[in-house]
Amino acid sequence: NNPENFSLSQNYPNPFNPSTKIRFEIPGQARNDNVMVTLKVYDILGNEITTLVNEEKSAGTYEIEFDASHLSSGVYLYKLSAGDFSEVKKLMLLK
């Protein structure tokens, strides 16, 4: 069962310490089954912290664990980019 639309879910748990899970869905593509996907985490000023995903993915649902044990408490942003789709959500690290 392939998803019909791109989607980026809110991380769980949120707030978190020290790790959280980020779930996203990639739909099937008409011409090409794989799509280039990037999932990056940024600080509140927009500085890139880490890249969690940077590869071609086939249609499906994915869950990535983000370990923030090396970061300080605060609000961070995570951004999923895949094809023409892009979405940003906030996550909160409480230590």
PDB file with one MODEL, atoms N, CA, C and O in Angstrom:
MODEL        1
ATOM      1  N   ASN A   1       0.841  -1.200   0.000  1.00  0.00           N
ATOM      2  CA  ASN A   1       0.000   0.000   0.000  1.00  0.00           C
ATOM      3  C   ASN A   1       0.875   1.248   0.000  1.00  0.00           C
ATOM      4  O   ASN A   1       1.486   1.588   1.013  1.00  0.00           O
ATOM      5  N   ASN A   2       0.930   1.920  -1.131  1.00  0.00           N
ATOM      6  CA  ASN A   2       1.745   3.122  -1.235  1.00  0.00           C
ATOM      7  C   ASN A   2       0.936   4.357  -0.862  1.00  0.00           C
ATOM      8  O   ASN A   2      -0.244   4.452  -1.201  1.00  0.00           O
ATOM      9  N   PRO A   3       1.563   5.307  -0.164  1.00  0.00           N
ATOM     10  CA  PRO A   3       0.881   6.563   0.157  1.00  0.00           C
ATOM     11  C   PRO A   3       0.500   7.313  -1.116  1.00  0.00           C
ATOM     12  O   PRO A   3       1.153   7.169  -2.150  1.00  0.00           O
ATOM     13  N   GLU A   4      -0.558   8.111  -1.032  1.00  0.00           N
ATOM     14  CA  GLU A   4      -1.016   8.880  -2.188  1.00  0.00           C
ATOM     15  C   GLU A   4      -0.370  10.253  -2.263  1.00  0.00           C
ATOM     16  O   GLU A   4      -0.275  10.834  -3.344  1.00  0.00           O
ATOM     17  N   ASN A   5       0.076  10.781  -1.124  1.00  0.00           N
ATOM     18  CA  ASN A   5       0.651  12.124  -1.080  1.00  0.00           C
ATOM     19  C   ASN A   5       1.912  12.139  -0.217  1.00  0.00           C
ATOM     20  O   ASN A   5       2.107  11.288   0.651  1.00  0.00           O
ATOM     21  N   PHE A   6       2.758  13.130  -0.482  1.00  0.00           N
ATOM     22  CA  PHE A   6       3.877  13.374   0.426  1.00  0.00           C
ATOM     23  C   PHE A   6       3.303  13.816   1.770  1.00  0.00           C
ATOM     24  O   PHE A   6       2.299  14.528   1.819  1.00  0.00           O
ATOM     25  N   SER A   7       3.938  13.396   2.847  1.00  0.00           N
ATOM     26  CA  SER A   7       3.521  13.911   4.152  1.00  0.00           C
ATOM     27  C   SER A   7       4.687  13.825   5.125  1.00  0.00           C
ATOM     28  O   SER A   7       5.504  12.905   5.074  1.00  0.00           O
ATOM     29  N   LEU A   8       4.738  14.806   6.003  1.00  0.00           N
ATOM     30  CA  LEU A   8       5.734  14.866   7.068  1.00  0.00           C
ATOM     31  C   LEU A   8       4.969  14.951   8.376  1.00  0.00           C
ATOM     32  O   LEU A   8       4.204  15.893   8.585  1.00  0.00           O
ATOM     33  N   SER A   9       5.163  13.982   9.257  1.00  0.00           N
ATOM     34  CA  SER A   9       4.437  13.945  10.526  1.00  0.00           C
ATOM     35  C   SER A   9       5.201  14.687  11.608  1.00  0.00           C
ATOM     36  O   SER A   9       6.413  14.886  11.514  1.00  0.00           O
ATOM     37  N   GLN A  10       4.469  15.093  12.635  1.00  0.00           N
ATOM     38  CA  GLN A  10       5.099  15.696  13.809  1.00  0.00           C
ATOM     39  C   GLN A  10       5.936  14.626  14.494  1.00  0.00           C
ATOM     40  O   GLN A  10       5.515  13.476  14.617  1.00  0.00           O
ATOM     41  N   ASN A  11       7.129  15.019  14.938  1.00  0.00           N
ATOM     42  CA  ASN A  11       7.987  14.051  15.624  1.00  0.00           C
ATOM     43  C   ASN A  11       7.308  13.554  16.899  1.00  0.00           C
ATOM     44  O   ASN A  11       6.449  14.233  17.462  1.00  0.00           O
ATOM     45  N   TYR A  12       7.707  12.356  17.348  1.00  0.00           N
ATOM     46  CA  TYR A  12       7.157  11.783  18.571  1.00  0.00           C
ATOM     47  C   TYR A  12       8.269  11.096  19.333  1.00  0.00           C
ATOM     48  O   TYR A  12       9.026  10.346  18.717  1.00  0.00           O
ATOM     49  N   PRO A  13       8.416  11.298  20.617  1.00  0.00           N
ATOM     50  CA  PRO A  13       7.658  12.287  21.399  1.00  0.00           C
ATOM     51  C   PRO A  13       8.162  13.707  21.149  1.00  0.00           C
ATOM     52  O   PRO A  13       9.257  13.909  20.625  1.00  0.00           O
ATOM     53  N   ASN A  14       7.356  14.667  21.528  1.00  0.00           N
ATOM     54  CA  ASN A  14       7.719  16.080  21.403  1.00  0.00           C
ATOM     55  C   ASN A  14       7.041  16.842  22.532  1.00  0.00           C
ATOM     56  O   ASN A  14       5.811  16.880  22.562  1.00  0.00           O
ATOM     57  N   PRO A  15       7.763  17.447  23.453  1.00  0.00           N
ATOM     58  CA  PRO A  15       9.223  17.556  23.563  1.00  0.00           C
ATOM     59  C   PRO A  15       9.873  16.196  23.815  1.00  0.00           C
ATOM     60  O   PRO A  15       9.212  15.238  24.216  1.00  0.00           O
ATOM     61  N   PHE A  16      11.204  16.136  23.568  1.00  0.00           N
ATOM     62  CA  PHE A  16      11.918  14.876  23.690  1.00  0.00           C
ATOM     63  C   PHE A  16      13.269  15.072  24.357  1.00  0.00           C
ATOM     64  O   PHE A  16      13.786  16.187  24.433  1.00  0.00           O
ATOM     65  N   ASN A  17      13.835  13.963  24.840  1.00  0.00           N
ATOM     66  CA  ASN A  17      15.171  13.933  25.422  1.00  0.00           C
ATOM     67  C   ASN A  17      15.617  12.488  25.529  1.00  0.00           C
ATOM     68  O   ASN A  17      14.943  11.735  26.231  1.00  0.00           O
ATOM     69  N   PRO A  18      16.671  12.039  24.910  1.00  0.00           N
ATOM     70  CA  PRO A  18      17.511  12.750  23.951  1.00  0.00           C
ATOM     71  C   PRO A  18      17.174  12.413  22.502  1.00  0.00           C
ATOM     72  O   PRO A  18      17.760  12.998  21.591  1.00  0.00           O
ATOM     73  N   SER A  19      16.215  11.455  22.256  1.00  0.00           N
ATOM     74  CA  SER A  19      15.942  11.087  20.864  1.00  0.00           C
ATOM     75  C   SER A  19      14.444  11.102  20.577  1.00  0.00           C
ATOM     76  O   SER A  19      13.614  10.996  21.480  1.00  0.00           O
ATOM     77  N   THR A  20      14.128  11.237  19.298  1.00  0.00           N
ATOM     78  CA  THR A  20      12.745  11.297  18.846  1.00  0.00           C
ATOM     79  C   THR A  20      12.654  10.628  17.482  1.00  0.00           C
ATOM     80  O   THR A  20      13.668  10.423  16.815  1.00  0.00           O
ATOM     81  N   LYS A  21      11.449  10.291  17.074  1.00  0.00           N
ATOM     82  CA  LYS A  21      11.239   9.664  15.771  1.00  0.00           C
ATOM     83  C   LYS A  21      10.497  10.624  14.847  1.00  0.00           C
ATOM     84  O   LYS A  21       9.548  11.294  15.256  1.00  0.00           O
ATOM     85  N   ILE A  22      10.944  10.678  13.599  1.00  0.00           N
ATOM     86  CA  ILE A  22      10.322  11.512  12.574  1.00  0.00           C
ATOM     87  C   ILE A  22       9.831  10.590  11.467  1.00  0.00           C
ATOM     88  O   ILE A  22      10.598   9.802  10.913  1.00  0.00           O
ATOM     89  N   ARG A  23       8.556  10.697  11.156  1.00  0.00           N
ATOM     90  CA  ARG A  23       7.924   9.817  10.172  1.00  0.00           C
ATOM     91  C   ARG A  23       7.539  10.623   8.932  1.00  0.00           C
ATOM     92  O   ARG A  23       7.061  11.752   9.044  1.00  0.00           O
ATOM     93  N   PHE A  24       7.749  10.043   7.756  1.00  0.00           N
ATOM     94  CA  PHE A  24       7.332  10.708   6.524  1.00  0.00           C
ATOM     95  C   PHE A  24       6.897   9.676   5.495  1.00  0.00           C
ATOM     96  O   PHE A  24       7.268   8.504   5.563  1.00  0.00           O
ATOM     97  N   GLU A  25       6.093  10.147   4.532  1.00  0.00           N
ATOM     98  CA  GLU A  25       5.568   9.273   3.491  1.00  0.00           C
ATOM     99  C   GLU A  25       5.930   9.811   2.117  1.00  0.00           C
ATOM    100  O   GLU A  25       5.859  11.013   1.863  1.00  0.00           O
ATOM    101  N   ILE A  26       6.321   8.895   1.233  1.00  0.00           N
ATOM    102  CA  ILE A  26       6.675   9.221  -0.142  1.00  0.00           C
ATOM    103  C   ILE A  26       5.700   8.467  -1.045  1.00  0.00           C
ATOM    104  O   ILE A  26       5.632   7.240  -0.976  1.00  0.00           O
ATOM    105  N   PRO A  27       4.939   9.178  -1.895  1.00  0.00           N
ATOM    106  CA  PRO A  27       4.005   8.480  -2.790  1.00  0.00           C
ATOM    107  C   PRO A  27       4.734   7.888  -3.994  1.00  0.00           C
ATOM    108  O   PRO A  27       5.875   8.253  -4.275  1.00  0.00           O
ATOM    109  N   GLY A  28       4.073   6.977  -4.701  1.00  0.00           N
ATOM    110  CA  GLY A  28       4.610   6.429  -5.940  1.00  0.00           C
ATOM    111  C   GLY A  28       4.647   7.516  -7.006  1.00  0.00           C
ATOM    112  O   GLY A  28       3.742   8.348  -7.087  1.00  0.00           O
ATOM    113  N   GLN A  29       5.680   7.507  -7.811  1.00  0.00           N
ATOM    114  CA  GLN A  29       5.827   8.498  -8.878  1.00  0.00           C
ATOM    115  C   GLN A  29       5.425   7.866 -10.204  1.00  0.00           C
ATOM    116  O   GLN A  29       5.662   6.679 -10.427  1.00  0.00           O
ATOM    117  N   ALA A  30       4.821   8.654 -11.080  1.00  0.00           N
ATOM    118  CA  ALA A  30       4.337   8.126 -12.356  1.00  0.00           C
ATOM    119  C   ALA A  30       5.488   7.677 -13.259  1.00  0.00           C
ATOM    120  O   ALA A  30       5.441   6.584 -13.824  1.00  0.00           O
ATOM    121  N   ARG A  31       6.518   8.510 -13.398  1.00  0.00           N
ATOM    122  CA  ARG A  31       7.604   8.211 -14.335  1.00  0.00           C
ATOM    123  C   ARG A  31       8.731   7.416 -13.702  1.00  0.00           C
ATOM    124  O   ARG A  31       9.347   6.569 -14.349  1.00  0.00           O
ATOM    125  N   ASN A  32       8.993   7.691 -12.453  1.00  0.00           N
ATOM    126  CA  ASN A  32      10.147   7.090 -11.803  1.00  0.00           C
ATOM    127  C   ASN A  32       9.737   6.684 -10.395  1.00  0.00           C
ATOM    128  O   ASN A  32       9.159   7.488  -9.664  1.00  0.00           O
ATOM    129  N   ASP A  33      10.021   5.470 -10.016  1.00  0.00           N
ATOM    130  CA  ASP A  33       9.567   4.980  -8.722  1.00  0.00           C
ATOM    131  C   ASP A  33      10.347   5.583  -7.563  1.00  0.00           C
ATOM    132  O   ASP A  33       9.841   5.620  -6.441  1.00  0.00           O
ATOM    133  N   ASN A  34      11.570   6.059  -7.805  1.00  0.00           N
ATOM    134  CA  ASN A  34      12.381   6.631  -6.739  1.00  0.00           C
ATOM    135  C   ASN A  34      12.389   8.148  -6.828  1.00  0.00           C
ATOM    136  O   ASN A  34      12.282   8.720  -7.914  1.00  0.00           O
ATOM    137  N   VAL A  35      12.515   8.792  -5.676  1.00  0.00           N
ATOM    138  CA  VAL A  35      12.584  10.247  -5.626  1.00  0.00           C
ATOM    139  C   VAL A  35      13.704  10.618  -4.652  1.00  0.00           C
ATOM    140  O   VAL A  35      13.891   9.950  -3.635  1.00  0.00           O
ATOM    141  N   MET A  36      14.448  11.684  -4.964  1.00  0.00           N
ATOM    142  CA  MET A  36      15.521  12.154  -4.082  1.00  0.00           C
ATOM    143  C   MET A  36      14.899  12.798  -2.849  1.00  0.00           C
ATOM    144  O   MET A  36      14.076  13.707  -2.967  1.00  0.00           O
ATOM    145  N   VAL A  37      15.287  12.331  -1.675  1.00  0.00           N
ATOM    146  CA  VAL A  37      14.706  12.793  -0.411  1.00  0.00           C
ATOM    147  C   VAL A  37      15.816  13.332   0.481  1.00  0.00           C
ATOM    148  O   VAL A  37      16.859  12.698   0.638  1.00  0.00           O
ATOM    149  N   THR A  38      15.585  14.510   1.068  1.00  0.00           N
ATOM    150  CA  THR A  38      16.482  15.009   2.111  1.00  0.00           C
ATOM    151  C   THR A  38      15.648  15.371   3.330  1.00  0.00           C
ATOM    152  O   THR A  38      14.565  15.945   3.216  1.00  0.00           O
ATOM    153  N   LEU A  39      16.172  15.026   4.490  1.00  0.00           N
ATOM    154  CA  LEU A  39      15.558  15.382   5.768  1.00  0.00           C
ATOM    155  C   LEU A  39      16.674  15.990   6.608  1.00  0.00           C
ATOM    156  O   LEU A  39      17.628  15.312   6.989  1.00  0.00           O
ATOM    157  N   LYS A  40      16.532  17.284   6.889  1.00  0.00           N
ATOM    158  CA  LYS A  40      17.584  18.004   7.610  1.00  0.00           C
ATOM    159  C   LYS A  40      17.016  18.658   8.858  1.00  0.00           C
ATOM    160  O   LYS A  40      15.834  18.994   8.925  1.00  0.00           O
ATOM    161  N   VAL A  41      17.889  18.830   9.847  1.00  0.00           N
ATOM    162  CA  VAL A  41      17.524  19.499  11.097  1.00  0.00           C
ATOM    163  C   VAL A  41      18.293  20.812  11.171  1.00  0.00           C
ATOM    164  O   VAL A  41      19.488  20.864  10.881  1.00  0.00           O
ATOM    165  N   TYR A  42      17.590  21.871  11.562  1.00  0.00           N
ATOM    166  CA  TYR A  42      18.162  23.214  11.665  1.00  0.00           C
ATOM    167  C   TYR A  42      17.920  23.768  13.058  1.00  0.00           C
ATOM    168  O   TYR A  42      16.957  23.392  13.725  1.00  0.00           O
ATOM    169  N   ASP A  43      18.809  24.675  13.502  1.00  0.00           N
ATOM    170  CA  ASP A  43      18.517  25.394  14.738  1.00  0.00           C
ATOM    171  C   ASP A  43      17.532  26.518  14.415  1.00  0.00           C
ATOM    172  O   ASP A  43      17.189  26.732  13.253  1.00  0.00           O
ATOM    173  N   ILE A  44      17.087  27.221  15.430  1.00  0.00           N
ATOM    174  CA  ILE A  44      16.041  28.229  15.250  1.00  0.00           C
ATOM    175  C   ILE A  44      16.513  29.409  14.392  1.00  0.00           C
ATOM    176  O   ILE A  44      15.691  30.163  13.870  1.00  0.00           O
ATOM    177  N   LEU A  45      17.833  29.572  14.246  1.00  0.00           N
ATOM    178  CA  LEU A  45      18.376  30.640  13.407  1.00  0.00           C
ATOM    179  C   LEU A  45      18.523  30.211  11.947  1.00  0.00           C
ATOM    180  O   LEU A  45      18.903  31.013  11.094  1.00  0.00           O
ATOM    181  N   GLY A  46      18.220  28.938  11.663  1.00  0.00           N
ATOM    182  CA  GLY A  46      18.307  28.449  10.292  1.00  0.00           C
ATOM    183  C   GLY A  46      19.630  27.798   9.942  1.00  0.00           C
ATOM    184  O   GLY A  46      19.860  27.456   8.782  1.00  0.00           O
ATOM    185  N   ASN A  47      20.505  27.619  10.919  1.00  0.00           N
ATOM    186  CA  ASN A  47      21.780  26.946  10.678  1.00  0.00           C
ATOM    187  C   ASN A  47      21.557  25.437  10.629  1.00  0.00           C
ATOM    188  O   ASN A  47      20.892  24.873  11.498  1.00  0.00           O
ATOM    189  N   GLU A  48      22.115  24.789   9.610  1.00  0.00           N
ATOM    190  CA  GLU A  48      21.945  23.345   9.488  1.00  0.00           C
ATOM    191  C   GLU A  48      22.701  22.627  10.593  1.00  0.00           C
ATOM    192  O   GLU A  48      23.887  22.879  10.807  1.00  0.00           O
ATOM    193  N   ILE A  49      22.012  21.730  11.295  1.00  0.00           N
ATOM    194  CA  ILE A  49      22.605  20.952  12.386  1.00  0.00           C
ATOM    195  C   ILE A  49      23.082  19.596  11.874  1.00  0.00           C
ATOM    196  O   ILE A  49      24.216  19.191  12.127  1.00  0.00           O
ATOM    197  N   THR A  50      22.200  18.895  11.146  1.00  0.00           N
ATOM    198  CA  THR A  50      22.544  17.574  10.633  1.00  0.00           C
ATOM    199  C   THR A  50      21.629  17.199   9.478  1.00  0.00           C
ATOM    200  O   THR A  50      20.542  17.755   9.318  1.00  0.00           O
ATOM    201  N   THR A  51      22.090  16.247   8.678  1.00  0.00           N
ATOM    202  CA  THR A  51      21.278  15.661   7.614  1.00  0.00           C
ATOM    203  C   THR A  51      20.953  14.237   8.027  1.00  0.00           C
ATOM    204  O   THR A  51      21.852  13.418   8.217  1.00  0.00           O
ATOM    205  N   LEU A  52      19.658  13.940   8.167  1.00  0.00           N
ATOM    206  CA  LEU A  52      19.224  12.606   8.579  1.00  0.00           C
ATOM    207  C   LEU A  52      19.016  11.678   7.381  1.00  0.00           C
ATOM    208  O   LEU A  52      19.260  10.475   7.473  1.00  0.00           O
ATOM    209  N   VAL A  53      18.567  12.240   6.264  1.00  0.00           N
ATOM    210  CA  VAL A  53      18.345  11.460   5.038  1.00  0.00           C
ATOM    211  C   VAL A  53      18.837  12.293   3.864  1.00  0.00           C
ATOM    212  O   VAL A  53      18.554  13.489   3.782  1.00  0.00           O
ATOM    213  N   ASN A  54      19.569  11.665   2.961  1.00  0.00           N
ATOM    214  CA  ASN A  54      20.003  12.315   1.721  1.00  0.00           C
ATOM    215  C   ASN A  54      20.230  11.226   0.682  1.00  0.00           C
ATOM    216  O   ASN A  54      21.368  10.887   0.357  1.00  0.00           O
ATOM    217  N   GLU A  55      19.119  10.678   0.163  1.00  0.00           N
ATOM    218  CA  GLU A  55      19.217   9.559  -0.775  1.00  0.00           C
ATOM    219  C   GLU A  55      17.915   9.380  -1.528  1.00  0.00           C
ATOM    220  O   GLU A  55      16.884   9.941  -1.157  1.00  0.00           O
ATOM    221  N   GLU A  56      17.972   8.592  -2.591  1.00  0.00           N
ATOM    222  CA  GLU A  56      16.761   8.247  -3.318  1.00  0.00           C
ATOM    223  C   GLU A  56      15.967   7.241  -2.502  1.00  0.00           C
ATOM    224  O   GLU A  56      16.523   6.300  -1.936  1.00  0.00           O
ATOM    225  N   LYS A  57      14.650   7.455  -2.450  1.00  0.00           N
ATOM    226  CA  LYS A  57      13.759   6.551  -1.715  1.00  0.00           C
ATOM    227  C   LYS A  57      12.626   6.130  -2.631  1.00  0.00           C
ATOM    228  O   LYS A  57      12.151   6.917  -3.450  1.00  0.00           O
ATOM    229  N   SER A  58      12.203   4.900  -2.491  1.00  0.00           N
ATOM    230  CA  SER A  58      11.032   4.433  -3.223  1.00  0.00           C
ATOM    231  C   SER A  58       9.781   4.796  -2.420  1.00  0.00           C
ATOM    232  O   SER A  58       9.879   5.228  -1.271  1.00  0.00           O
ATOM    233  N   ALA A  59       8.618   4.622  -3.024  1.00  0.00           N
ATOM    234  CA  ALA A  59       7.360   4.945  -2.357  1.00  0.00           C
ATOM    235  C   ALA A  59       7.235   4.134  -1.069  1.00  0.00           C
ATOM    236  O   ALA A  59       7.617   2.965  -1.019  1.00  0.00           O
ATOM    237  N   GLY A  60       6.697   4.770  -0.034  1.00  0.00           N
ATOM    238  CA  GLY A  60       6.504   4.066   1.225  1.00  0.00           C
ATOM    239  C   GLY A  60       6.496   5.009   2.398  1.00  0.00           C
ATOM    240  O   GLY A  60       6.587   6.227   2.243  1.00  0.00           O
ATOM    241  N   THR A  61       6.386   4.423   3.587  1.00  0.00           N
ATOM    242  CA  THR A  61       6.390   5.159   4.846  1.00  0.00           C
ATOM    243  C   THR A  61       7.706   4.867   5.550  1.00  0.00           C
ATOM    244  O   THR A  61       8.131   3.716   5.645  1.00  0.00           O
ATOM    245  N   TYR A  62       8.341   5.915   6.039  1.00  0.00           N
ATOM    246  CA  TYR A  62       9.654   5.797   6.680  1.00  0.00           C
ATOM    247  C   TYR A  62       9.624   6.440   8.053  1.00  0.00           C
ATOM    248  O   TYR A  62       8.871   7.383   8.296  1.00  0.00           O
ATOM    249  N   GLU A  63      10.455   5.919   8.951  1.00  0.00           N
ATOM    250  CA  GLU A  63      10.592   6.499  10.278  1.00  0.00           C
ATOM    251  C   GLU A  63      12.084   6.577  10.593  1.00  0.00           C
ATOM    252  O   GLU A  63      12.797   5.575  10.540  1.00  0.00           O
ATOM    253  N   ILE A  64      12.537   7.777  10.919  1.00  0.00           N
ATOM    254  CA  ILE A  64      13.947   8.035  11.194  1.00  0.00           C
ATOM    255  C   ILE A  64      14.085   8.456  12.651  1.00  0.00           C
ATOM    256  O   ILE A  64      13.290   9.254  13.148  1.00  0.00           O
ATOM    257  N   GLU A  65      15.084   7.924  13.332  1.00  0.00           N
ATOM    258  CA  GLU A  65      15.345   8.349  14.713  1.00  0.00           C
ATOM    259  C   GLU A  65      16.396   9.450  14.703  1.00  0.00           C
ATOM    260  O   GLU A  65      17.428   9.343  14.040  1.00  0.00           O
ATOM    261  N   PHE A  66      16.111  10.507  15.450  1.00  0.00           N
ATOM    262  CA  PHE A  66      17.026  11.637  15.586  1.00  0.00           C
ATOM    263  C   PHE A  66      17.545  11.665  17.016  1.00  0.00           C
ATOM    264  O   PHE A  66      16.779  11.862  17.959  1.00  0.00           O
ATOM    265  N   ASP A  67      18.846  11.467  17.170  1.00  0.00           N
ATOM    266  CA  ASP A  67      19.491  11.498  18.482  1.00  0.00           C
ATOM    267  C   ASP A  67      20.105  12.878  18.685  1.00  0.00           C
ATOM    268  O   ASP A  67      21.047  13.251  17.986  1.00  0.00           O
ATOM    269  N   ALA A  68      19.577  13.628  19.630  1.00  0.00           N
ATOM    270  CA  ALA A  68      20.039  14.994  19.875  1.00  0.00           C
ATOM    271  C   ALA A  68      20.800  15.103  21.191  1.00  0.00           C
ATOM    272  O   ALA A  68      20.832  16.170  21.805  1.00  0.00           O
ATOM    273  N   SER A  69      21.407  14.014  21.622  1.00  0.00           N
ATOM    274  CA  SER A  69      22.103  14.025  22.918  1.00  0.00           C
ATOM    275  C   SER A  69      23.271  15.009  22.933  1.00  0.00           C
ATOM    276  O   SER A  69      23.691  15.448  24.004  1.00  0.00           O
ATOM    277  N   HIS A  70      23.800  15.362  21.765  1.00  0.00           N
ATOM    278  CA  HIS A  70      24.932  16.289  21.678  1.00  0.00           C
ATOM    279  C   HIS A  70      24.484  17.748  21.570  1.00  0.00           C
ATOM    280  O   HIS A  70      25.327  18.644  21.532  1.00  0.00           O
ATOM    281  N   LEU A  71      23.179  17.999  21.521  1.00  0.00           N
ATOM    282  CA  LEU A  71      22.658  19.361  21.359  1.00  0.00           C
ATOM    283  C   LEU A  71      22.151  19.914  22.679  1.00  0.00           C
ATOM    284  O   LEU A  71      21.884  19.165  23.619  1.00  0.00           O
ATOM    285  N   SER A  72      22.023  21.232  22.739  1.00  0.00           N
ATOM    286  CA  SER A  72      21.463  21.855  23.943  1.00  0.00           C
ATOM    287  C   SER A  72      19.952  21.989  23.810  1.00  0.00           C
ATOM    288  O   SER A  72      19.407  21.928  22.708  1.00  0.00           O
ATOM    289  N   SER A  73      19.285  22.171  24.937  1.00  0.00           N
ATOM    290  CA  SER A  73      17.834  22.336  24.948  1.00  0.00           C
ATOM    291  C   SER A  73      17.419  23.489  24.053  1.00  0.00           C
ATOM    292  O   SER A  73      18.137  24.482  23.933  1.00  0.00           O
ATOM    293  N   GLY A  74      16.263  23.358  23.429  1.00  0.00           N
ATOM    294  CA  GLY A  74      15.754  24.440  22.604  1.00  0.00           C
ATOM    295  C   GLY A  74      14.824  23.950  21.523  1.00  0.00           C
ATOM    296  O   GLY A  74      14.516  22.761  21.433  1.00  0.00           O
ATOM    297  N   VAL A  75      14.382  24.886  20.700  1.00  0.00           N
ATOM    298  CA  VAL A  75      13.502  24.582  19.580  1.00  0.00           C
ATOM    299  C   VAL A  75      14.357  24.413  18.322  1.00  0.00           C
ATOM    300  O   VAL A  75      15.238  25.225  18.041  1.00  0.00           O
ATOM    301  N   TYR A  76      14.083  23.360  17.583  1.00  0.00           N
ATOM    302  CA  TYR A  76      14.764  23.071  16.327  1.00  0.00           C
ATOM    303  C   TYR A  76      13.711  22.876  15.241  1.00  0.00           C
ATOM    304  O   TYR A  76      12.533  22.665  15.527  1.00  0.00           O
ATOM    305  N   LEU A  77      14.153  22.950  14.013  1.00  0.00           N
ATOM    306  CA  LEU A  77      13.269  22.751  12.865  1.00  0.00           C
ATOM    307  C   LEU A  77      13.760  21.562  12.069  1.00  0.00           C
ATOM    308  O   LEU A  77      14.965  21.336  11.964  1.00  0.00           O
ATOM    309  N   TYR A  78      12.832  20.799  11.506  1.00  0.00           N
ATOM    310  CA  TYR A  78      13.232  19.748  10.575  1.00  0.00           C
ATOM    311  C   TYR A  78      12.470  19.923   9.275  1.00  0.00           C
ATOM    312  O   TYR A  78      11.282  20.245   9.269  1.00  0.00           O
ATOM    313  N   LYS A  79      13.183  19.705   8.163  1.00  0.00           N
ATOM    314  CA  LYS A  79      12.641  19.981   6.839  1.00  0.00           C
ATOM    315  C   LYS A  79      12.793  18.761   5.947  1.00  0.00           C
ATOM    316  O   LYS A  79      13.886  18.217   5.787  1.00  0.00           O
ATOM    317  N   LEU A  80      11.668  18.342   5.366  1.00  0.00           N
ATOM    318  CA  LEU A  80      11.663  17.270   4.390  1.00  0.00           C
ATOM    319  C   LEU A  80      11.542  17.878   3.003  1.00  0.00           C
ATOM    320  O   LEU A  80      10.633  18.666   2.743  1.00  0.00           O
ATOM    321  N   SER A  81      12.453  17.517   2.117  1.00  0.00           N
ATOM    322  CA  SER A  81      12.394  17.935   0.711  1.00  0.00           C
ATOM    323  C   SER A  81      12.425  16.682  -0.147  1.00  0.00           C
ATOM    324  O   SER A  81      13.300  15.829   0.002  1.00  0.00           O
ATOM    325  N   ALA A  82      11.445  16.584  -1.059  1.00  0.00           N
ATOM    326  CA  ALA A  82      11.369  15.430  -1.948  1.00  0.00           C
ATOM    327  C   ALA A  82      10.683  15.878  -3.230  1.00  0.00           C
ATOM    328  O   ALA A  82       9.498  16.211  -3.230  1.00  0.00           O
ATOM    329  N   GLY A  83      11.440  15.882  -4.325  1.00  0.00           N
ATOM    330  CA  GLY A  83      10.870  16.368  -5.579  1.00  0.00           C
ATOM    331  C   GLY A  83      10.460  17.827  -5.415  1.00  0.00           C
ATOM    332  O   GLY A  83      11.258  18.657  -4.980  1.00  0.00           O
ATOM    333  N   ASP A  84       9.215  18.135  -5.764  1.00  0.00           N
ATOM    334  CA  ASP A  84       8.694  19.502  -5.616  1.00  0.00           C
ATOM    335  C   ASP A  84       8.113  19.760  -4.232  1.00  0.00           C
ATOM    336  O   ASP A  84       7.691  20.879  -3.938  1.00  0.00           O
ATOM    337  N   PHE A  85       8.087  18.737  -3.378  1.00  0.00           N
ATOM    338  CA  PHE A  85       7.486  18.852  -2.045  1.00  0.00           C
ATOM    339  C   PHE A  85       8.515  19.328  -1.033  1.00  0.00           C
ATOM    340  O   PHE A  85       9.672  18.908  -1.057  1.00  0.00           O
ATOM    341  N   SER A  86       8.076  20.207  -0.146  1.00  0.00           N
ATOM    342  CA  SER A  86       8.930  20.675   0.958  1.00  0.00           C
ATOM    343  C   SER A  86       8.029  21.046   2.127  1.00  0.00           C
ATOM    344  O   SER A  86       7.018  21.726   1.951  1.00  0.00           O
ATOM    345  N   GLU A  87       8.403  20.595   3.323  1.00  0.00           N
ATOM    346  CA  GLU A  87       7.625  20.944   4.515  1.00  0.00           C
ATOM    347  C   GLU A  87       8.566  21.042   5.708  1.00  0.00           C
ATOM    348  O   GLU A  87       9.545  20.303   5.813  1.00  0.00           O
ATOM    349  N   VAL A  88       8.244  21.978   6.611  1.00  0.00           N
ATOM    350  CA  VAL A  88       9.056  22.220   7.805  1.00  0.00           C
ATOM    351  C   VAL A  88       8.171  22.078   9.035  1.00  0.00           C
ATOM    352  O   VAL A  88       7.024  22.526   9.035  1.00  0.00           O
ATOM    353  N   LYS A  89       8.704  21.454  10.082  1.00  0.00           N
ATOM    354  CA  LYS A  89       8.000  21.354  11.362  1.00  0.00           C
ATOM    355  C   LYS A  89       8.998  21.646  12.481  1.00  0.00           C
ATOM    356  O   LYS A  89      10.213  21.553  12.303  1.00  0.00           O
ATOM    357  N   LYS A  90       8.434  22.008  13.660  1.00  0.00           N
ATOM    358  CA  LYS A  90       9.263  22.310  14.834  1.00  0.00           C
ATOM    359  C   LYS A  90       9.340  21.103  15.743  1.00  0.00           C
ATOM    360  O   LYS A  90       8.409  20.301  15.827  1.00  0.00           O
ATOM    361  N   LEU A  91      10.478  20.990  16.427  1.00  0.00           N
ATOM    362  CA  LEU A  91      10.605  20.002  17.504  1.00  0.00           C
ATOM    363  C   LEU A  91      11.301  20.672  18.686  1.00  0.00           C
ATOM    364  O   LEU A  91      12.054  21.631  18.515  1.00  0.00           O
ATOM    365  N   MET A  92      11.042  20.156  19.880  1.00  0.00           N
ATOM    366  CA  MET A  92      11.599  20.775  21.079  1.00  0.00           C
ATOM    367  C   MET A  92      12.387  19.764  21.890  1.00  0.00           C
ATOM    368  O   MET A  92      11.880  18.707  22.264  1.00  0.00           O
ATOM    369  N   LEU A  93      13.643  20.113  22.154  1.00  0.00           N
ATOM    370  CA  LEU A  93      14.533  19.296  22.962  1.00  0.00           C
ATOM    371  C   LEU A  93      14.570  19.886  24.368  1.00  0.00           C
ATOM    372  O   LEU A  93      14.948  21.043  24.554  1.00  0.00           O
ATOM    373  N   LEU A  94      14.173  19.077  25.364  1.00  0.00           N
ATOM    374  CA  LEU A  94      14.212  19.506  26.768  1.00  0.00           C
ATOM    375  C   LEU A  94      15.142  18.588  27.525  1.00  0.00           C
ATOM    376  O   LEU A  94      14.895  17.386  27.619  1.00  0.00           O
ATOM    377  N   LYS A  95      16.218  19.148  28.070  1.00  0.00           N
ATOM    378  CA  LYS A  95      17.169  18.330  28.833  1.00  0.00           C
ATOM    379  C   LYS A  95      17.030  18.599  30.310  1.00  0.00           C
ATOM    380  O   LYS A  95      17.747  18.004  31.116  1.00  0.00           O
TER     381      LYS A  95
ENDMDL
END
